[in-house]
Amino acid sequence: MLVHLSRHLRPTTRKPVVCDIAKGFNTWALAIRNAASFPYKALRLYAQMHRQSVPFDSFSVLFTLKSCARLQNLRITSHLHSHLIKLGFSAHVHVATCLLNVYVVLSFDDASLLFDEMPERNTVTWNTMISGCSRLGDVNKARALFEEMPLKDLTSWSAIVTAYINNGFLDQGLLLFREMMMDGRLKPDQVILGSVLTGCARMGSRGLLVGKSVHGFVVKNGWKVNVKFGSFLVDMYAKCGFFKSACWVFELMPERGVLSWTALICGAAQHGFTQETLTLFNMMQETGVRPNEVTFTGVLNACAQMGLVEEGRKYFNMIKEHGLEPRIQHFGCMVDLFGRAGLLDEAYEVIKSMKFKPNIIVWGSFLLACKEYKQYDMAESVMEQVLREIEPKNNRGFYTQIWELYRLNGKWDDVEWLRKLLLKQHGEKTCGLSDGMDGIHVSSDNS
């Protein structure tokens, strides 16, 4: 199967790397390791070893796999895997774990097959599978693997806690972290504590107590806080509504990067500190720190809240000036900004100019503005497109908003049609919708 690799190699004008076979395969392994940043170069060396019948060792194999992981090419990975089986390396735990790391990103089904066939598994192997399940959103599978592990290290706990938090199961993630702490055999590091702080930030004020405990633990143990962890602290305090505490932590940080600035800016915007948001953004630029896409989301949110139309235009245009591409959240902020200001034609032009398919947040902002400014005909002009793109099954609140617009515009046939659609999808939960003509709630028996 190795001969097929040549089909994937890009043509190059560079001279081929020639290694002296007399020096032995350790020299080849070193050459492949030195080519780590150039996957195709590593592949050429690997293929050259095969052609010249140089004996492979685990180091040359591992360095090739790690280098080729950058390609994220399932076909090349499969060919390498087939060749390694022939060479007898597939049972080598470190080689198999390295393959697993590639497969969990490219094909989780293949990763699962490899995992099941492995005669020996180490802690890294289990942790890799847990992280893979987390990436797919399968928290139950991740938990089952975690419970099955014969030995759990700190990375294992970090992987499962992060799995719960990243998939929105915040309470369960924090409970697991508390379980680890009460067990007492493992001392947390800044990686798992960063995941915990992320969960606390998403919980808002409910997560403040745990977040403050984490901060206290770090201070008590005299840890030197790095930029990334400091940014987690700033983000947690800001999103939990303790903006002064966020500023205090921010001021104490010896070094501040884009993550810490963005955490403070977005926290300020989230809690209505609009002027502070724009002031912080200007300070950030003065210090030479380049904003990222998330930074601009916070700034544009602040402009929308305060009705700063011209400033919003300026900051939106600034996204491309910084070498970034506007994302759907930036367009959504502009729709919200123009909608709140009553500039509905401009809001709709923004939607039409998007390269992305508008999501429920974008359409919701636009329709809310139509309702606020009583532009029912404009809302109705996009209703067919909205109903075609947004499914009613999991968006009852959004469809109720559309139903309300039909009612306010006196479109009674559409009111009744949409009421029946919601009744079919959600049953008894829609019985509170009135037909809008006599103020009497329509019963759910559809009689």
One Martini backbone bead per residue (centre of mass of N, CA, C, O) as a GRO file, in nm:
protein
  447
    1MET     BB    1   0.051   0.066  -0.011
    2LEU     BB    2   0.292   0.274  -0.018
    3VAL     BB    3   0.293   0.353  -0.324
    4HIS     BB    4   0.039   0.548  -0.301
    5LEU     BB    5   0.175   0.796  -0.170
    6SER     BB    6   0.294   0.933  -0.429
    7ARG     BB    7   0.014   1.059  -0.518
    8HIS     BB    8   0.025   1.279  -0.262
    9LEU     BB    9   0.270   1.417  -0.365
   10ARG     BB   10   0.418   1.703  -0.404
   11PRO     BB   11   0.569   1.889  -0.610
   12THR     BB   12   0.929   1.958  -0.629
   13THR     BB   13   1.236   2.163  -0.649
   14ARG     BB   14   1.376   2.014  -0.452
   15LYS     BB   15   1.609   1.836  -0.328
   16PRO     BB   16   1.666   1.540  -0.234
   17VAL     BB   17   1.691   1.356   0.051
   18VAL     BB   18   2.003   1.224   0.155
   19CYS     BB   19   2.083   0.917   0.311
   20ASP     BB   20   2.306   0.727   0.484
   21ILE     BB   21   2.277   0.393   0.527
   22ALA     BB   22   2.535   0.340   0.706
   23LYS     BB   23   2.417   0.509   0.961
   24GLY     BB   24   2.136   0.424   0.990
   25PHE     BB   25   1.808   0.462   1.122
   26ASN     BB   26   1.854   0.697   1.323
   27THR     BB   27   1.908   0.911   1.107
   28TRP     BB   28   1.630   0.895   0.979
   29ALA     BB   29   1.464   0.972   1.225
   30LEU     BB   30   1.595   1.252   1.254
   31ALA     BB   31   1.510   1.359   0.975
   32ILE     BB   32   1.203   1.333   1.025
   33ARG     BB   33   1.191   1.512   1.274
   34ASN     BB   34   1.307   1.770   1.120
   35ALA     BB   35   1.030   1.739   0.926
   36ALA     BB   36   0.769   1.807   1.098
   37SER     BB   37   0.673   2.078   0.926
   38PHE     BB   38   0.706   1.861   0.662
   39PRO     BB   39   0.517   1.611   0.565
   40TYR     BB   40   0.620   1.544   0.271
   41LYS     BB   41   0.911   1.503   0.353
   42ALA     BB   42   0.860   1.272   0.549
   43LEU     BB   43   0.735   1.083   0.336
   44ARG     BB   44   0.981   1.064   0.151
   45LEU     BB   45   1.166   0.936   0.362
   46TYR     BB   46   0.992   0.689   0.418
   47ALA     BB   47   0.992   0.583   0.122
   48GLN     BB   48   1.301   0.564   0.102
   49MET     BB   49   1.338   0.348   0.316
   50HIS     BB   50   1.174   0.134   0.166
   51ARG     BB   51   1.339   0.122  -0.101
   52GLN     BB   52   1.624   0.071   0.075
   53SER     BB   53   1.569  -0.128   0.315
   54VAL     BB   54   1.526   0.018   0.578
   55PRO     BB   55   1.493  -0.021   0.896
   56PHE     BB   56   1.237   0.010   1.105
   57ASP     BB   57   1.138   0.219   1.371
   58SER     BB   58   0.952   0.372   1.610
   59PHE     BB   59   1.063   0.657   1.553
   60SER     BB   60   1.012   0.685   1.249
   61VAL     BB   61   0.709   0.630   1.274
   62LEU     BB   62   0.625   0.852   1.477
   63PHE     BB   63   0.734   1.098   1.318
   64THR     BB   64   0.556   1.052   1.071
   65LEU     BB   65   0.279   1.066   1.205
   66LYS     BB   66   0.307   1.348   1.336
   67SER     BB   67   0.352   1.499   1.073
   68CYS     BB   68   0.089   1.387   0.910
   69ALA     BB   69  -0.132   1.508   1.096
   70ARG     BB   70  -0.136   1.791   0.954
   71LEU     BB   71  -0.299   1.698   0.693
   72GLN     BB   72  -0.571   1.553   0.736
   73ASN     BB   73  -0.549   1.254   0.580
   74LEU     BB   74  -0.711   0.961   0.549
   75ARG     BB   75  -0.567   0.809   0.319
   76ILE     BB   76  -0.277   0.831   0.420
   77THR     BB   77  -0.327   0.706   0.696
   78SER     BB   78  -0.426   0.430   0.589
   79HIS     BB   79  -0.167   0.354   0.440
   80LEU     BB   80   0.019   0.363   0.682
   81HIS     BB   81  -0.132   0.156   0.848
   82SER     BB   82  -0.097  -0.083   0.655
   83HIS     BB   83   0.213  -0.083   0.666
   84LEU     BB   84   0.237  -0.124   0.979
   85ILE     BB   85   0.112  -0.401   0.982
   86LYS     BB   86   0.332  -0.538   0.807
   87LEU     BB   87   0.567  -0.449   1.014
   88GLY     BB   88   0.439  -0.483   1.324
   89PHE     BB   89   0.334  -0.190   1.469
   90SER     BB   90   0.025  -0.198   1.561
   91ALA     BB   91   0.094  -0.312   1.868
   92HIS     BB   92   0.221  -0.056   1.936
   93VAL     BB   93   0.121   0.164   2.166
   94HIS     BB   94   0.243   0.434   2.056
   95VAL     BB   95   0.160   0.401   1.763
   96ALA     BB   96  -0.146   0.358   1.808
   97THR     BB   97  -0.190   0.629   1.957
   98CYS     BB   98  -0.102   0.808   1.723
   99LEU     BB   99  -0.320   0.709   1.528
  100LEU     BB  100  -0.561   0.784   1.706
  101ASN     BB  101  -0.514   1.093   1.699
  102VAL     BB  102  -0.590   1.108   1.397
  103TYR     BB  103  -0.869   0.957   1.382
  104VAL     BB  104  -1.046   1.137   1.577
  105VAL     BB  105  -1.053   1.364   1.353
  106LEU     BB  106  -1.130   1.202   1.080
  107SER     BB  107  -1.236   0.901   1.214
  108PHE     BB  108  -1.415   0.764   1.466
  109ASP     BB  109  -1.468   0.481   1.364
  110ASP     BB  110  -1.168   0.405   1.322
  111ALA     BB  111  -1.086   0.463   1.612
  112SER     BB  112  -1.266   0.248   1.745
  113LEU     BB  113  -1.144   0.003   1.603
  114LEU     BB  114  -0.856   0.043   1.704
  115PHE     BB  115  -0.919   0.040   2.006
  116ASP     BB  116  -1.048  -0.250   2.012
  117GLU     BB  117  -0.767  -0.388   1.887
  118MET     BB  118  -0.598  -0.317   2.121
  119PRO     BB  119  -0.386  -0.497   2.336
  120GLU     BB  120  -0.278  -0.207   2.434
  121ARG     BB  121  -0.333   0.040   2.695
  122ASN     BB  122  -0.311   0.368   2.777
  123THR     BB  123  -0.391   0.665   2.910
  124VAL     BB  124  -0.374   0.821   2.644
  125THR     BB  125  -0.576   0.651   2.490
  126TRP     BB  126  -0.824   0.711   2.663
  127ASN     BB  127  -0.812   1.022   2.646
  128THR     BB  128  -0.848   1.039   2.340
  129MET     BB  129  -1.135   0.915   2.332
  130ILE     BB  130  -1.273   1.118   2.516
  131SER     BB  131  -1.214   1.366   2.337
  132GLY     BB  132  -1.359   1.255   2.087
  133CYS     BB  133  -1.641   1.237   2.210
  134SER     BB  134  -1.660   1.534   2.282
  135ARG     BB  135  -1.640   1.645   1.990
  136LEU     BB  136  -1.922   1.483   1.918
  137GLY     BB  137  -2.115   1.499   2.195
  138ASP     BB  138  -2.051   1.214   2.355
  139VAL     BB  139  -2.078   1.197   2.688
  140ASN     BB  140  -2.162   0.908   2.759
  141LYS     BB  141  -1.919   0.769   2.627
  142ALA     BB  142  -1.703   0.920   2.784
  143ARG     BB  143  -1.796   0.817   3.065
  144ALA     BB  144  -1.766   0.515   3.010
  145LEU     BB  145  -1.461   0.524   2.960
  146PHE     BB  146  -1.381   0.648   3.229
  147GLU     BB  147  -1.498   0.413   3.409
  148GLU     BB  148  -1.313   0.187   3.257
  149MET     BB  149  -1.065   0.283   3.365
  150PRO     BB  150  -0.793   0.163   3.547
  151LEU     BB  151  -0.642   0.455   3.513
  152LYS     BB  152  -0.645   0.784   3.658
  153ASP     BB  153  -0.554   1.092   3.561
  154LEU     BB  154  -0.553   1.426   3.528
  155THR     BB  155  -0.622   1.417   3.223
  156SER     BB  156  -0.880   1.253   3.255
  157TRP     BB  157  -1.037   1.455   3.426
  158SER     BB  158  -1.008   1.689   3.230
  159ALA     BB  159  -1.155   1.554   2.989
  160ILE     BB  160  -1.437   1.507   3.129
  161VAL     BB  161  -1.491   1.791   3.227
  162THR     BB  162  -1.468   1.924   2.946
  163ALA     BB  163  -1.691   1.762   2.809
  164TYR     BB  164  -1.924   1.875   2.974
  165ILE     BB  165  -1.875   2.181   2.936
  166ASN     BB  166  -1.859   2.196   2.614
  167ASN     BB  167  -2.172   2.051   2.615
  168GLY     BB  168  -2.342   2.208   2.865
  169PHE     BB  169  -2.269   2.032   3.140
  170LEU     BB  170  -2.196   2.209   3.402
  171ASP     BB  171  -2.279   2.069   3.666
  172GLN     BB  172  -2.142   1.796   3.606
  173GLY     BB  173  -1.854   1.906   3.578
  174LEU     BB  174  -1.835   2.024   3.870
  175LEU     BB  175  -1.892   1.759   4.019
  176LEU     BB  176  -1.643   1.609   3.918
  177PHE     BB  177  -1.437   1.805   4.032
  178ARG     BB  178  -1.525   1.767   4.328
  179GLU     BB  179  -1.463   1.465   4.337
  180MET     BB  180  -1.158   1.492   4.290
  181MET     BB  181  -1.097   1.675   4.535
  182MET     BB  182  -1.212   1.477   4.757
  183ASP     BB  183  -1.014   1.245   4.702
  184GLY     BB  184  -0.695   1.379   4.701
  185ARG     BB  185  -0.480   1.239   4.489
  186LEU     BB  186  -0.522   1.500   4.313
  187LYS     BB  187  -0.376   1.786   4.168
  188PRO     BB  188  -0.449   2.056   4.024
  189ASP     BB  189  -0.433   2.238   3.730
  190GLN     BB  190  -0.460   2.491   3.491
  191VAL     BB  191  -0.628   2.323   3.293
  192ILE     BB  192  -0.874   2.233   3.469
  193LEU     BB  193  -0.930   2.515   3.588
  194GLY     BB  194  -0.999   2.644   3.316
  195SER     BB  195  -1.251   2.472   3.263
  196VAL     BB  196  -1.403   2.556   3.517
  197LEU     BB  197  -1.412   2.862   3.453
  198THR     BB  198  -1.576   2.830   3.197
  199GLY     BB  199  -1.826   2.718   3.336
  200CYS     BB  200  -1.873   2.956   3.528
  201ALA     BB  201  -1.915   3.171   3.307
  202ARG     BB  202  -2.173   3.025   3.179
  203MET     BB  203  -2.342   3.047   3.462
  204GLY     BB  204  -2.267   3.294   3.600
  205SER     BB  205  -2.363   3.363   3.915
  206ARG     BB  206  -2.362   3.051   3.988
  207GLY     BB  207  -2.030   3.031   3.936
  208LEU     BB  208  -1.883   3.219   4.142
  209LEU     BB  209  -1.805   3.045   4.388
  210VAL     BB  210  -1.620   2.849   4.236
  211GLY     BB  211  -1.437   3.061   4.104
  212LYS     BB  212  -1.331   3.179   4.375
  213SER     BB  213  -1.209   2.913   4.476
  214VAL     BB  214  -1.003   2.884   4.251
  215HIS     BB  215  -0.857   3.147   4.305
  216GLY     BB  216  -0.782   3.081   4.599
  217PHE     BB  217  -0.611   2.830   4.537
  218VAL     BB  218  -0.394   2.977   4.372
  219VAL     BB  219  -0.305   3.176   4.590
  220LYS     BB  220  -0.240   2.974   4.822
  221ASN     BB  221  -0.019   2.817   4.622
  222GLY     BB  222   0.154   3.035   4.460
  223TRP     BB  223   0.081   3.074   4.170
  224LYS     BB  224   0.178   3.135   3.848
  225VAL     BB  225   0.007   3.325   3.629
  226ASN     BB  226  -0.086   3.293   3.323
  227VAL     BB  227  -0.234   3.429   3.056
  228LYS     BB  228  -0.458   3.218   3.013
  229PHE     BB  229  -0.558   3.195   3.308
  230GLY     BB  230  -0.611   3.495   3.353
  231SER     BB  231  -0.834   3.503   3.134
  232PHE     BB  232  -1.029   3.314   3.278
  233LEU     BB  233  -1.073   3.497   3.524
  234VAL     BB  234  -1.177   3.744   3.379
  235ASP     BB  235  -1.415   3.602   3.238
  236MET     BB  236  -1.562   3.505   3.490
  237TYR     BB  237  -1.611   3.777   3.632
  238ALA     BB  238  -1.748   3.925   3.398
  239LYS     BB  239  -1.985   3.708   3.344
  240CYS     BB  240  -2.078   3.725   3.660
  241GLY     BB  241  -2.073   4.062   3.715
  242PHE     BB  242  -1.758   4.122   3.818
  243PHE     BB  243  -1.595   4.377   3.688
  244LYS     BB  244  -1.395   4.473   3.905
  245SER     BB  245  -1.252   4.201   3.941
  246ALA     BB  246  -1.159   4.178   3.651
  247CYS     BB  247  -0.984   4.434   3.657
  248TRP     BB  248  -0.799   4.348   3.889
  249VAL     BB  249  -0.677   4.101   3.751
  250PHE     BB  250  -0.580   4.248   3.498
  251GLU     BB  251  -0.381   4.446   3.647
  252LEU     BB  252  -0.201   4.199   3.774
  253MET     BB  253  -0.105   4.129   3.505
  254PRO     BB  254   0.209   4.111   3.357
  255GLU     BB  255   0.050   3.988   3.103
  256ARG     BB  256  -0.123   4.083   2.790
  257GLY     BB  257  -0.351   3.951   2.575
  258VAL     BB  258  -0.609   3.890   2.367
  259LEU     BB  259  -0.770   3.721   2.574
  260SER     BB  260  -0.785   3.929   2.809
  261TRP     BB  261  -0.904   4.165   2.655
  262THR     BB  262  -1.155   4.015   2.544
  263ALA     BB  263  -1.280   3.934   2.813
  264LEU     BB  264  -1.328   4.226   2.914
  265ILE     BB  265  -1.488   4.337   2.674
  266CYS     BB  266  -1.721   4.123   2.672
  267GLY     BB  267  -1.807   4.164   2.966
  268ALA     BB  268  -1.886   4.461   2.940
  269ALA     BB  269  -2.099   4.422   2.716
  270GLN     BB  270  -2.287   4.212   2.861
  271HIS     BB  271  -2.330   4.439   3.119
  272GLY     BB  272  -2.350   4.746   2.981
  273PHE     BB  273  -2.043   4.859   2.942
  274THR     BB  274  -2.005   5.043   2.682
  275GLN     BB  275  -1.785   5.260   2.719
  276GLU     BB  276  -1.575   5.063   2.834
  277THR     BB  277  -1.547   4.890   2.584
  278LEU     BB  278  -1.431   5.114   2.393
  279THR     BB  279  -1.195   5.197   2.571
  280LEU     BB  280  -1.054   4.919   2.578
  281PHE     BB  281  -1.011   4.895   2.274
  282ASN     BB  282  -0.827   5.141   2.247
  283MET     BB  283  -0.612   5.043   2.448
  284MET     BB  284  -0.537   4.788   2.298
  285GLN     BB  285  -0.427   4.931   2.044
  286GLU     BB  286  -0.209   5.104   2.192
  287THR     BB  287  -0.047   4.830   2.284
  288GLY     BB  288  -0.053   4.630   2.010
  289VAL     BB  289  -0.302   4.453   2.024
  290ARG     BB  290  -0.465   4.223   1.836
  291PRO     BB  291  -0.760   4.164   1.734
  292ASN     BB  292  -1.032   3.952   1.719
  293GLU     BB  293  -1.336   3.828   1.647
  294VAL     BB  294  -1.443   3.846   1.943
  295THR     BB  295  -1.381   4.139   1.997
  296PHE     BB  296  -1.580   4.253   1.780
  297THR     BB  297  -1.834   4.141   1.903
  298GLY     BB  298  -1.827   4.312   2.161
  299VAL     BB  299  -1.821   4.592   2.025
  300LEU     BB  300  -2.084   4.562   1.853
  301ASN     BB  301  -2.270   4.514   2.091
  302ALA     BB  302  -2.227   4.790   2.221
  303CYS     BB  303  -2.333   4.958   1.982
  304ALA     BB  304  -2.620   4.837   1.983
  305GLN     BB  305  -2.702   4.920   2.275
  306MET     BB  306  -2.631   5.245   2.212
  307GLY     BB  307  -2.678   5.332   1.902
  308LEU     BB  308  -2.389   5.323   1.732
  309VAL     BB  309  -2.381   5.341   1.408
  310GLU     BB  310  -2.111   5.466   1.304
  311GLU     BB  311  -1.928   5.300   1.487
  312GLY     BB  312  -2.019   5.028   1.380
  313ARG     BB  313  -1.919   5.065   1.093
  314LYS     BB  314  -1.623   5.110   1.165
  315TYR     BB  315  -1.572   4.835   1.312
  316PHE     BB  316  -1.657   4.652   1.081
  317ASN     BB  317  -1.438   4.755   0.878
  318MET     BB  318  -1.193   4.679   1.071
  319ILE     BB  319  -1.179   4.377   1.033
  320LYS     BB  320  -1.030   4.380   0.752
  321GLU     BB  321  -0.791   4.563   0.843
  322HIS     BB  322  -0.698   4.299   1.033
  323GLY     BB  323  -0.729   4.034   0.844
  324LEU     BB  324  -1.035   3.972   0.866
  325GLU     BB  325  -1.342   3.788   0.869
  326PRO     BB  326  -1.658   3.815   0.870
  327ARG     BB  327  -1.900   3.689   1.070
  328ILE     BB  328  -2.212   3.605   1.162
  329GLN     BB  329  -2.200   3.771   1.432
  330HIS     BB  330  -2.139   4.044   1.295
  331PHE     BB  331  -2.391   4.062   1.122
  332GLY     BB  332  -2.587   4.036   1.360
  333CYS     BB  333  -2.502   4.302   1.497
  334MET     BB  334  -2.586   4.486   1.256
  335VAL     BB  335  -2.881   4.411   1.253
  336ASP     BB  336  -2.932   4.505   1.542
  337LEU     BB  337  -2.839   4.797   1.511
  338PHE     BB  338  -3.034   4.882   1.280
  339GLY     BB  339  -3.296   4.785   1.411
  340ARG     BB  340  -3.290   4.967   1.668
  341ALA     BB  341  -3.270   5.234   1.472
  342GLY     BB  342  -3.482   5.173   1.219
  343LEU     BB  343  -3.286   5.042   0.983
  344LEU     BB  344  -3.428   4.809   0.794
  345ASP     BB  345  -3.301   4.824   0.514
  346GLU     BB  346  -3.008   4.785   0.615
  347ALA     BB  347  -3.052   4.520   0.759
  348TYR     BB  348  -3.135   4.362   0.501
  349GLU     BB  349  -2.874   4.415   0.340
  350VAL     BB  350  -2.695   4.254   0.528
  351ILE     BB  351  -2.830   3.981   0.485
  352LYS     BB  352  -2.782   3.976   0.169
  353SER     BB  353  -2.454   4.003   0.200
  354MET     BB  354  -2.422   3.733   0.305
  355LYS     BB  355  -2.240   3.422   0.291
  356PHE     BB  356  -2.445   3.324   0.485
  357LYS     BB  357  -2.677   3.157   0.650
  358PRO     BB  358  -2.924   3.260   0.821
  359ASN     BB  359  -3.005   3.265   1.143
  360ILE     BB  360  -3.210   3.288   1.416
  361ILE     BB  361  -3.075   3.549   1.524
  362VAL     BB  362  -3.093   3.726   1.275
  363TRP     BB  363  -3.400   3.700   1.225
  364GLY     BB  364  -3.491   3.784   1.507
  365SER     BB  365  -3.383   4.076   1.499
  366PHE     BB  366  -3.543   4.167   1.253
  367LEU     BB  367  -3.836   4.098   1.352
  368LEU     BB  368  -3.825   4.268   1.610
  369ALA     BB  369  -3.794   4.537   1.460
  370CYS     BB  370  -4.055   4.519   1.300
  371LYS     BB  371  -4.235   4.522   1.552
  372GLU     BB  372  -4.134   4.784   1.688
  373TYR     BB  373  -4.195   4.954   1.393
  374LYS     BB  374  -4.447   4.832   1.239
  375GLN     BB  375  -4.315   4.636   0.991
  376TYR     BB  376  -4.507   4.399   0.866
  377ASP     BB  377  -4.453   4.384   0.561
  378MET     BB  378  -4.151   4.332   0.583
  379ALA     BB  379  -4.176   4.072   0.739
  380GLU     BB  380  -4.351   3.921   0.523
  381SER     BB  381  -4.134   3.928   0.288
  382VAL     BB  382  -3.950   3.699   0.467
  383MET     BB  383  -4.122   3.459   0.577
  384GLU     BB  384  -4.084   3.233   0.370
  385GLN     BB  385  -3.778   3.204   0.410
  386VAL     BB  386  -3.779   3.150   0.713
  387LEU     BB  387  -3.968   2.894   0.711
  388ARG     BB  388  -3.767   2.732   0.526
  389GLU     BB  389  -3.499   2.753   0.726
  390ILE     BB  390  -3.680   2.716   0.993
  391GLU     BB  391  -3.747   2.489   1.218
  392PRO     BB  392  -4.009   2.412   1.451
  393LYS     BB  393  -3.925   2.191   1.653
  394ASN     BB  394  -3.674   2.379   1.812
  395ASN     BB  395  -3.852   2.681   1.753
  396ARG     BB  396  -4.104   2.794   1.910
  397GLY     BB  397  -4.039   3.090   1.987
  398PHE     BB  398  -3.996   3.189   1.697
  399TYR     BB  399  -4.281   3.108   1.588
  400THR     BB  400  -4.433   3.287   1.786
  401GLN     BB  401  -4.325   3.551   1.668
  402ILE     BB  402  -4.458   3.510   1.390
  403TRP     BB  403  -4.745   3.484   1.488
  404GLU     BB  404  -4.756   3.773   1.604
  405LEU     BB  405  -4.714   3.921   1.333
  406TYR     BB  406  -4.965   3.813   1.195
  407ARG     BB  407  -5.167   3.927   1.402
  408LEU     BB  408  -5.084   4.232   1.380
  409ASN     BB  409  -5.152   4.213   1.051
  410GLY     BB  410  -5.423   4.037   1.007
  411LYS     BB  411  -5.334   3.720   0.940
  412TRP     BB  412  -5.553   3.477   1.005
  413ASP     BB  413  -5.475   3.233   0.833
  414ASP     BB  414  -5.181   3.225   0.937
  415VAL     BB  415  -5.243   3.200   1.234
  416GLU     BB  416  -5.390   2.923   1.215
  417TRP     BB  417  -5.171   2.763   1.068
  418LEU     BB  418  -4.947   2.805   1.287
  419ARG     BB  419  -5.102   2.690   1.526
  420LYS     BB  420  -5.127   2.402   1.408
  421LEU     BB  421  -4.825   2.349   1.374
  422LEU     BB  422  -4.754   2.379   1.677
  423LEU     BB  423  -4.950   2.164   1.778
  424LYS     BB  424  -4.819   1.928   1.622
  425GLN     BB  425  -4.527   1.965   1.748
  426HIS     BB  426  -4.622   2.045   2.083
  427GLY     BB  427  -4.904   2.044   2.165
  428GLU     BB  428  -4.999   2.156   2.472
  429LYS     BB  429  -4.785   2.398   2.462
  430THR     BB  430  -4.993   2.574   2.254
  431CYS     BB  431  -5.262   2.652   2.416
  432GLY     BB  432  -5.182   2.971   2.466
  433LEU     BB  433  -5.277   3.040   2.189
  434SER     BB  434  -5.430   3.286   2.029
  435ASP     BB  435  -5.641   3.391   1.769
  436GLY     BB  436  -5.682   3.726   1.814
  437MET     BB  437  -6.012   3.806   1.805
  438ASP     BB  438  -6.135   3.741   2.127
  439GLY     BB  439  -5.917   3.644   2.361
  440ILE     BB  440  -5.953   3.343   2.334
  441HIS     BB  441  -5.837   3.049   2.410
  442VAL     BB  442  -5.727   2.784   2.242
  443SER     BB  443  -5.782   2.476   2.226
  444SER     BB  444  -5.606   2.152   2.205
  445ASP     BB  445  -5.832   1.977   2.031
  446ASN     BB  446  -5.902   2.107   1.749
  447SER     BB  447  -6.234   2.163   1.717
   0.00000   0.00000   0.00000
